[in-house]
């Protein structure tokens, strides 16, 4: 099999795919991009990902963009790894729900990233927006906290690609929400970080090439 090519920004959503590939024992060639230098608006990259976003994965003779679509494709074409939940599986619906719930959370994180990290003029930041979005982000974590009080993984049956989708997102949420208020999520993040494939993905991830602090305090 030709080595897949992952278009990647270190510390960003493409980590989801990098982690999943490592769980499958697949190490891609990594092409690293930068968010702030305009390269992701180039015709070369837009031909692979029309919205100019990562990830994009070149695999099996095609290019796939959007981390959820890539994840579903990898699970369906490589079912021997048991990381998806196929049609007819009793967990098919919760699997799909959690795959897409990861983007519900991710959308809020992206908005906060824009406000705190990517605005060219920090004076344009809206205190009202960051307060509302941080509260909404915390609200989206509440049902995950409840679920993880009962299970070690996102699905009751055990580890799946829902964990690679949500696991990255739950870690990223800690930039804007104090995860000590969500002890089950905090413990879950620690468990995921101990997975051998997660450790390998972290080694391949590279150094984050966009600015940012570990935590942004939002005043009540």
PASEBA-1860 file (N, C-alpha, C; in nm, 3 decimals):
! residues 220
1> XXXXXXXX> 0.085/-0.120/0.000/0.000/0.000/0.000/0.088/0.124/0.000 ~ 0.056/0.219/-0.085/0.127/0.346/-0.087/0.108/0.417/0.047 ~ 0.214/0.476/0.096/0.207/0.546/0.225/0.109/0.663/0.215 ~ 0.010/0.671/0.303/-0.082/0.784/0.302/-0.008/0.914/0.332 ~ -0.066/1.024/0.288/-0.011/1.156/0.314/-0.114/1.235/0.395 ~ -0.072/1.279/0.513/-0.160/1.358/0.598/-0.117/1.504/0.596 ~ -0.209/1.591/0.557/-0.185/1.736/0.561/-0.227/1.783/0.699 ~ -0.132/1.844/0.769/-0.139/1.852/0.915/-0.088/1.986/0.966
9> XXXXXXXX> -0.153/2.035/1.072/-0.101/2.147/1.151/-0.079/2.093/1.292 ~ 0.042/2.098/1.345/0.065/2.046/1.480/-0.026/2.112/1.583 ~ -0.081/2.027/1.670/-0.167/2.078/1.777/-0.307/2.113/1.732 ~ -0.343/2.078/1.610/-0.475/2.114/1.557/-0.557/1.988/1.529 ~ -0.675/2.006/1.469/-0.770/1.896/1.456/-0.719/1.777/1.376 ~ -0.618/1.800/1.292/-0.563/1.688/1.216/-0.499/1.584/1.307 ~ -0.475/1.620/1.435/-0.424/1.521/1.531/-0.521/1.404/1.544 ~ -0.651/1.431/1.530/-0.750/1.323/1.538/-0.715/1.211/1.439
17> XXXXXXXX> -0.685/1.249/1.317/-0.656/1.151/1.213/-0.520/1.086/1.237 ~ -0.423/1.166/1.279/-0.291/1.112/1.309/-0.300/1.005/1.418 ~ -0.377/1.032/1.521/-0.396/0.937/1.630/-0.467/0.811/1.580 ~ -0.575/0.827/1.505/-0.648/0.711/1.454/-0.559/0.624/1.366 ~ -0.480/0.686/1.280/-0.390/0.609/1.195/-0.291/0.528/1.279 ~ -0.242/0.588/1.387/-0.150/0.515/1.474/-0.221/0.399/1.544 ~ -0.347/0.417/1.580/-0.423/0.305/1.637/-0.436/0.191/1.538 ~ -0.434/0.223/1.410/-0.444/0.123/1.304/-0.308/0.072/1.258
25> XXXXXXXX> -0.202/0.124/1.319/-0.069/0.082/1.279/-0.023/0.140/1.147 ~ -0.078/0.254/1.109/-0.044/0.320/0.982/0.028/0.451/1.013 ~ 0.149/0.464/0.964/0.224/0.589/0.982/0.227/0.664/0.850 ~ 0.164/0.782/0.844/0.158/0.855/0.718/0.282/0.941/0.697 ~ 0.301/0.980/0.572/0.391/1.092/0.546/0.316/1.218/0.590 ~ 0.383/1.305/0.661/0.317/1.425/0.714/0.366/1.548/0.638 ~ 0.271/1.621/0.583/0.300/1.750/0.521/0.247/1.857/0.615 ~ 0.337/1.936/0.670/0.299/2.033/0.772/0.266/2.168/0.708
33> XXXXXXXX> 0.156/2.228/0.755/0.111/2.360/0.709/0.105/2.454/0.828 ~ 0.101/2.584/0.796/0.090/2.688/0.898/-0.041/2.763/0.877 ~ -0.109/2.792/0.986/-0.238/2.859/0.978/-0.221/3.004/0.937 ~ -0.117/3.069/0.983/-0.110/3.215/0.973/-0.028/3.269/0.857 ~ 0.032/3.184/0.776/0.117/3.237/0.668/0.046/3.243/0.533 ~ -0.083/3.208/0.530/-0.159/3.215/0.406/-0.145/3.095/0.316 ~ -0.059/3.001/0.349/-0.034/2.888/0.259/-0.156/2.798/0.244 ~ -0.242/2.797/0.345/-0.360/2.711/0.337/-0.470/2.773/0.250
41> XXXXXXXX> -0.444/2.894/0.197/-0.534/2.953/0.097/-0.476/2.941/-0.043 ~ -0.368/2.870/-0.056/-0.304/2.854/-0.187/-0.385/2.759/-0.274 ~ -0.379/2.776/-0.407/-0.450/2.683/-0.496/-0.411/2.537/-0.471 ~ -0.284/2.515/-0.437/-0.237/2.378/-0.412/-0.315/2.313/-0.298 ~ -0.330/2.389/-0.187/-0.399/2.330/-0.073/-0.550/2.329/-0.093 ~ -0.604/2.433/-0.152/-0.749/2.438/-0.173/-0.797/2.327/-0.266 ~ -0.710/2.276/-0.350/-0.745/2.162/-0.435/-0.764/2.035/-0.352 ~ -0.707/2.032/-0.234/-0.720/1.916/-0.147/-0.828/1.937/-0.041
49> XXXXXXXX> -0.843/2.061/0.005/-0.941/2.093/0.108/-1.005/2.228/0.073 ~ -1.122/2.229/0.011/-1.178/2.352/-0.046/-1.199/2.466/0.052 ~ -1.218/2.434/0.180/-1.236/2.541/0.279/-1.103/2.590/0.335 ~ -0.993/2.532/0.289/-0.862/2.573/0.338/-0.838/2.533/0.482 ~ -0.887/2.414/0.519/-0.875/2.367/0.657/-0.807/2.230/0.659 ~ -0.742/2.202/0.770/-0.690/2.068/0.788/-0.788/1.990/0.877 ~ -0.783/1.855/0.864/-0.689/1.775/0.785/-0.738/1.750/0.644 ~ -0.644/1.705/0.562/-0.675/1.638/0.436/-0.586/1.515/0.433
57> XXXXXXXX> -0.641/1.405/0.386/-0.567/1.279/0.384/-0.568/1.222/0.243 ~ -0.450/1.200/0.190/-0.436/1.132/0.061/-0.415/0.984/0.090 ~ -0.512/0.903/0.046/-0.509/0.760/0.076/-0.594/0.684/-0.025 ~ -0.552/0.565/-0.058/-0.628/0.477/-0.148/-0.658/0.545/-0.281 ~ -0.567/0.629/-0.327/-0.582/0.692/-0.457/-0.677/0.809/-0.461 ~ -0.715/0.861/-0.344/-0.805/0.976/-0.340/-0.763/1.071/-0.229 ~ -0.826/1.187/-0.223/-0.801/1.284/-0.116/-0.932/1.305/-0.043 ~ -0.927/1.296/0.090/-1.046/1.315/0.173/-1.018/1.430/0.269
65> XXXXXXXX> -1.115/1.517/0.286/-1.103/1.624/0.385/-1.218/1.612/0.484 ~ -1.209/1.685/0.593/-1.298/1.683/0.709/-1.266/1.560/0.795 ~ -1.227/1.586/0.921/-1.180/1.478/1.008/-1.287/1.372/1.033 ~ -1.413/1.413/1.043/-1.519/1.314/1.063/-1.534/1.222/0.945 ~ -1.531/1.278/0.824/-1.543/1.197/0.703/-1.424/1.103/0.690 ~ -1.304/1.155/0.719/-1.184/1.071/0.712/-1.196/0.957/0.811 ~ -1.240/0.987/0.932/-1.251/0.885/1.036/-1.350/0.777/0.996 ~ -1.466/0.817/0.949/-1.565/0.717/0.907/-1.511/0.632/0.792
73> XXXXXXXX> -1.444/0.695/0.696/-1.389/0.620/0.582/-1.286/0.518/0.630 ~ -1.195/0.560/0.716/-1.092/0.468/0.764/-1.154/0.351/0.840 ~ -1.254/0.378/0.921/-1.319/0.269/0.996/-1.391/0.172/0.904 ~ -1.456/0.226/0.802/-1.534/0.141/0.712/-1.447/0.061/0.615 ~ -1.332/0.117/0.576/-1.245/0.046/0.483/-1.143/-0.044/0.554 ~ -1.131/-0.028/0.683/-1.036/-0.107/0.762/-1.107/-0.159/0.888 ~ -1.215/-0.234/0.869/-1.297/-0.277/0.983/-1.227/-0.377/1.074 ~ -1.117/-0.436/1.025/-1.047/-0.535/1.106/-0.992/-0.477/1.236
81> XXXXXXXX> -0.978/-0.345/1.244/-0.927/-0.283/1.364/-1.035/-0.263/1.471 ~ -1.160/-0.279/1.433/-1.270/-0.270/1.530/-1.291/-0.132/1.589 ~ -1.252/-0.028/1.516/-1.261/0.108/1.571/-1.388/0.182/1.530 ~ -1.463/0.126/1.437/-1.591/0.184/1.399/-1.705/0.102/1.457 ~ -1.825/0.146/1.432/-1.943/0.069/1.467/-2.029/0.068/1.342 ~ -2.031/-0.047/1.276/-2.091/-0.058/1.144/-2.245/-0.065/1.152 ~ -2.314/-0.042/1.039/-2.460/-0.055/1.037/-2.503/-0.190/1.093 ~ -2.604/-0.186/1.178/-2.651/-0.306/1.245/-2.594/-0.324/1.384
89> XXXXXXXX> -2.482/-0.257/1.413/-2.424/-0.265/1.547/-2.514/-0.187/1.643 ~ -2.540/-0.241/1.762/-2.627/-0.168/1.856/-2.572/-0.032/1.898 ~ -2.441/-0.010/1.881/-2.383/0.119/1.916/-2.364/0.210/1.795 ~ -2.422/0.173/1.682/-2.404/0.254/1.561/-2.451/0.398/1.582 ~ -2.569/0.416/1.639/-2.622/0.551/1.656/-2.539/0.632/1.755 ~ -2.510/0.581/1.877/-2.425/0.661/1.966/-2.286/0.687/1.908 ~ -2.234/0.594/1.830/-2.104/0.616/1.765/-2.112/0.737/1.672 ~ -2.213/0.741/1.586/-2.227/0.854/1.493/-2.256/0.983/1.568
97> XXXXXXXX> -2.339/0.975/1.671/-2.371/1.096/1.748/-2.244/1.156/1.809 ~ -2.162/1.073/1.870/-2.041/1.123/1.935/-1.938/1.170/1.834 ~ -1.931/1.105/1.718/-1.840/1.151/1.612/-1.873/1.295/1.575 ~ -2.000/1.324/1.562/-2.041/1.457/1.516/-2.052/1.555/1.633 ~ -2.077/1.504/1.752/-2.077/1.591/1.870/-1.939/1.651/1.892 ~ -1.837/1.578/1.850/-1.700/1.631/1.859/-1.688/1.762/1.785 ~ -1.760/1.778/1.674/-1.755/1.902/1.599/-1.845/2.009/1.659 ~ -1.949/1.970/1.731/-2.027/2.068/1.806/-1.938/2.138/1.908
105> XXXXXXXX> -1.859/2.058/1.978/-1.764/2.115/2.074/-1.653/2.189/2.000 ~ -1.602/2.128/1.894/-1.492/2.187/1.818/-1.527/2.322/1.759 ~ -1.652/2.341/1.720/-1.696/2.469/1.663/-1.682/2.580/1.766 ~ -1.719/2.550/1.891/-1.707/2.651/1.997/-1.560/2.681/2.027 ~ -1.477/2.579/2.027/-1.334/2.600/2.050/-1.276/2.685/1.938 ~ -1.318/2.658/1.814/-1.267/2.736/1.700/-1.304/2.883/1.715 ~ -1.426/2.910/1.761/-1.467/3.049/1.782/-1.384/3.118/1.889 ~ -1.355/3.045/1.995/-1.271/3.101/2.102/-1.127/3.116/2.055
113> XXXXXXXX> -1.079/3.022/1.975/-0.945/3.037/1.916/-0.936/3.166/1.835 ~ -1.041/3.192/1.757/-1.041/3.314/1.676/-1.034/3.437/1.765 ~ -1.115/3.439/1.870/-1.120/3.556/1.957/-0.988/3.578/2.032 ~ -0.928/3.470/2.079/-0.811/3.484/2.166/-0.677/3.477/2.091 ~ -0.672/3.402/1.981/-0.542/3.373/1.918/-0.526/3.438/1.782 ~ -0.629/3.433/1.699/-0.610/3.464/1.558/-0.655/3.602/1.514 ~ -0.719/3.679/1.601/-0.752/3.817/1.564/-0.622/3.896/1.549 ~ -0.609/3.966/1.438/-0.487/4.044/1.417/-0.476/4.159/1.516
121> XXXXXXXX> -0.589/4.216/1.551/-0.591/4.326/1.648/-0.665/4.278/1.773 ~ -0.594/4.250/1.883/-0.659/4.201/2.005/-0.769/4.292/2.057 ~ -0.763/4.421/2.022/-0.865/4.514/2.068/-1.001/4.484/2.006 ~ -1.003/4.403/1.898/-1.129/4.366/1.836/-1.200/4.253/1.910 ~ -1.133/4.195/2.009/-1.194/4.085/2.084/-1.318/4.134/2.158 ~ -1.422/4.052/2.158/-1.546/4.086/2.227/-1.553/4.011/2.360 ~ -1.553/4.084/2.470/-1.566/4.020/2.601/-1.698/3.944/2.612 ~ -1.802/4.000/2.552/-1.933/3.935/2.557/-1.928/3.802/2.484
129> XXXXXXXX> -1.869/3.801/2.366/-1.863/3.677/2.287/-1.783/3.571/2.361 ~ -1.665/3.606/2.414/-1.583/3.503/2.479/-1.652/3.448/2.604 ~ -1.726/3.532/2.677/-1.799/3.483/2.793/-1.908/3.385/2.752 ~ -1.985/3.423/2.651/-2.095/3.338/2.606/-2.041/3.206/2.552 ~ -1.937/3.214/2.468/-1.885/3.093/2.405/-1.819/3.001/2.507 ~ -1.752/3.056/2.607/-1.692/2.972/2.712/-1.800/2.901/2.793 ~ -1.909/2.971/2.820/-2.019/2.908/2.893/-2.086/2.800/2.809 ~ -2.102/2.827/2.681/-2.160/2.725/2.592/-2.069/2.604/2.582
137> XXXXXXXX> -1.939/2.627/2.578/-1.844/2.517/2.572/-1.856/2.431/2.698 ~ -1.860/2.495/2.813/-1.875/2.419/2.937/-2.005/2.338/2.937 ~ -2.111/2.396/2.883/-2.239/2.324/2.878/-2.231/2.200/2.790 ~ -2.155/2.208/2.682/-2.144/2.090/2.594/-2.062/1.980/2.659 ~ -1.977/2.015/2.756/-1.898/1.913/2.824/-1.979/1.836/2.928 ~ -2.086/1.895/2.977/-2.162/1.834/3.085/-2.213/1.693/3.051 ~ -2.274/1.669/2.935/-2.321/1.533/2.907/-2.207/1.433/2.889 ~ -2.092/1.481/2.840/-1.977/1.392/2.829/-1.925/1.355/2.967
145> XXXXXXXX> -1.921/1.453/3.056/-1.881/1.427/3.195/-1.972/1.321/3.257 ~ -2.102/1.333/3.234/-2.197/1.236/3.288/-2.172/1.097/3.230 ~ -2.152/1.089/3.099/-2.128/0.959/3.035/-2.000/0.894/3.086 ~ -1.895/0.975/3.105/-1.767/0.921/3.149/-1.767/0.888/3.298 ~ -1.870/0.927/3.370/-1.883/0.883/3.509/-1.925/0.737/3.516 ~ -1.970/0.684/3.401/-2.019/0.546/3.396/-1.928/0.454/3.314 ~ -1.854/0.512/3.220/-1.772/0.432/3.129/-1.631/0.489/3.120 ~ -1.536/0.403/3.090/-1.398/0.449/3.072/-1.374/0.511/2.936
153> XXXXXXXX> -1.464/0.484/2.841/-1.449/0.534/2.704/-1.578/0.603/2.662 ~ -1.575/0.663/2.547/-1.694/0.734/2.499/-1.810/0.639/2.478 ~ -1.783/0.520/2.427/-1.885/0.416/2.409/-1.871/0.313/2.520 ~ -1.983/0.256/2.562/-1.982/0.159/2.672/-1.899/0.036/2.638 ~ -1.893/-0.002/2.510/-1.824/-0.125/2.471/-1.672/-0.112/2.473 ~ -1.620/0.009/2.478/-1.476/0.026/2.481/-1.426/0.126/2.379 ~ -1.295/0.126/2.360/-1.229/0.226/2.275/-1.278/0.216/2.131 ~ -1.293/0.333/2.068/-1.337/0.340/1.928/-1.286/0.470/1.867
161> XXXXXXXX> -1.316/0.489/1.740/-1.280/0.614/1.674/-1.356/0.733/1.730 ~ -1.464/0.709/1.802/-1.530/0.821/1.872/-1.435/0.881/1.976 ~ -1.346/0.798/2.030/-1.248/0.849/2.126/-1.141/0.933/2.057 ~ -1.098/0.896/1.937/-0.997/0.977/1.869/-1.056/1.110/1.824 ~ -1.185/1.110/1.790/-1.250/1.235/1.752/-1.272/1.325/1.874 ~ -1.332/1.269/1.978/-1.365/1.350/2.095/-1.246/1.371/2.187 ~ -1.155/1.274/2.191/-1.042/1.285/2.283/-0.959/1.408/2.259 ~ -0.927/1.434/2.132/-0.852/1.556/2.101/-0.931/1.680/2.142
169> XXXXXXXX> -1.060/1.680/2.114/-1.144/1.797/2.142/-1.155/1.824/2.291 ~ -1.168/1.718/2.370/-1.181/1.737/2.514/-1.053/1.791/2.574 ~ -0.940/1.753/2.518/-0.814/1.811/2.564/-0.807/1.959/2.527 ~ -0.843/1.991/2.402/-0.839/2.130/2.355/-0.933/2.219/2.434 ~ -1.044/2.163/2.482/-1.140/2.242/2.560/-1.077/2.298/2.687 ~ -0.973/2.231/2.736/-0.907/2.276/2.857/-0.833/2.407/2.844 ~ -0.826/2.461/2.723/-0.768/2.593/2.704/-0.864/2.702/2.751 ~ -0.995/2.671/2.753/-1.095/2.773/2.783/-1.189/2.738/2.899
177> XXXXXXXX> -1.187/2.613/2.942/-1.273/2.568/3.051/-1.184/2.496/3.151 ~ -1.202/2.525/3.278/-1.122/2.459/3.381/-1.168/2.314/3.396 ~ -1.086/2.221/3.351/-1.127/2.081/3.350/-1.130/2.019/3.489 ~ -1.071/2.087/3.589/-1.086/2.034/3.725/-1.232/2.036/3.769 ~ -1.314/2.114/3.700/-1.459/2.112/3.726/-1.527/1.994/3.657 ~ -1.452/1.919/3.577/-1.502/1.802/3.505/-1.406/1.686/3.532 ~ -1.408/1.631/3.654/-1.306/1.533/3.692/-1.306/1.406/3.608 ~ -1.423/1.365/3.560/-1.427/1.244/3.478/-1.365/1.268/3.341
185> XXXXXXXX> -1.385/1.386/3.285/-1.318/1.421/3.159/-1.169/1.432/3.182 ~ -1.130/1.492/3.291/-0.988/1.507/3.322/-0.921/1.369/3.335 ~ -0.987/1.276/3.403/-0.932/1.141/3.418/-0.929/1.068/3.283 ~ -1.033/1.090/3.203/-1.039/1.030/3.070/-0.922/1.079/2.984 ~ -0.898/1.210/2.984/-0.786/1.264/2.906/-0.654/1.201/2.948 ~ -0.637/1.179/3.079/-0.514/1.116/3.127/-0.504/0.972/3.079 ~ -0.616/0.900/3.076/-0.614/0.761/3.026/-0.579/0.757/2.879 ~ -0.638/0.847/2.802/-0.611/0.847/2.658/-0.464/0.880/2.630
193> XXXXXXXX> -0.407/0.969/2.709/-0.267/1.008/2.690/-0.171/0.893/2.714 ~ -0.217/0.791/2.787/-0.132/0.675/2.815/-0.140/0.567/2.709 ~ -0.230/0.582/2.614/-0.240/0.481/2.508/-0.114/0.487/2.422 ~ -0.055/0.372/2.390/0.067/0.373/2.307/0.050/0.447/2.175 ~ -0.065/0.430/2.109/-0.085/0.498/1.981/-0.095/0.649/1.999 ~ -0.152/0.693/2.110/-0.159/0.837/2.138/-0.019/0.893/2.159 ~ 0.064/0.819/2.230/0.202/0.863/2.253/0.278/0.871/2.121 ~ 0.260/0.772/2.034/0.326/0.775/1.903/0.278/0.894/1.820
201> XXXXXXXX> 0.147/0.920/1.826/0.093/1.035/1.751/0.152/1.165/1.804 ~ 0.168/1.177/1.935/0.228/1.298/1.993/0.371/1.316/1.944 ~ 0.444/1.207/1.929/0.581/1.215/1.879/0.585/1.264/1.735 ~ 0.485/1.224/1.656/0.478/1.264/1.515/0.415/1.401/1.494 ~ 0.345/1.449/1.594/0.264/1.570/1.582/0.347/1.692/1.542 ~ 0.464/1.708/1.600/0.545/1.825/1.571/0.517/1.938/1.668 ~ 0.597/2.040/1.661/0.584/2.155/1.750/0.478/2.251/1.699 ~ 0.387/2.292/1.785/0.279/2.382/1.745/0.336/2.508/1.684
209> XXXXXXXX> 0.286/2.545/1.566/0.342/2.660/1.494/0.249/2.781/1.494 ~ 0.151/2.783/1.586/0.069/2.902/1.603/0.074/2.942/1.750 ~ 0.055/3.068/1.781/0.073/3.116/1.919/-0.042/3.071/2.008 ~ -0.025/3.098/2.136/-0.133/3.069/2.227/-0.085/3.030/2.364 ~ -0.167/3.059/2.466/-0.135/3.022/2.603/-0.201/2.888/2.636 ~ -0.160/2.832/2.749/-0.219/2.705/2.792/-0.363/2.724/2.840 ~ -0.393/2.843/2.896/-0.528/2.867/2.947/-0.563/3.014/2.934 ~ -0.688/3.041/2.898/-0.738/3.177/2.887/-0.851/3.195/2.989
217> XXXX> -0.829/3.280/3.083/-0.929/3.305/3.188/-1.038/3.397/3.135 ~ -1.162/3.354/3.152/-1.276/3.436/3.113/-1.341/3.484/3.240 ~ -1.343/3.615/3.260/-1.403/3.671/3.382/-1.554/3.659/3.376 ~ -1.612/3.624/3.490/-1.758/3.608/3.498/-1.828/3.743/3.482
END
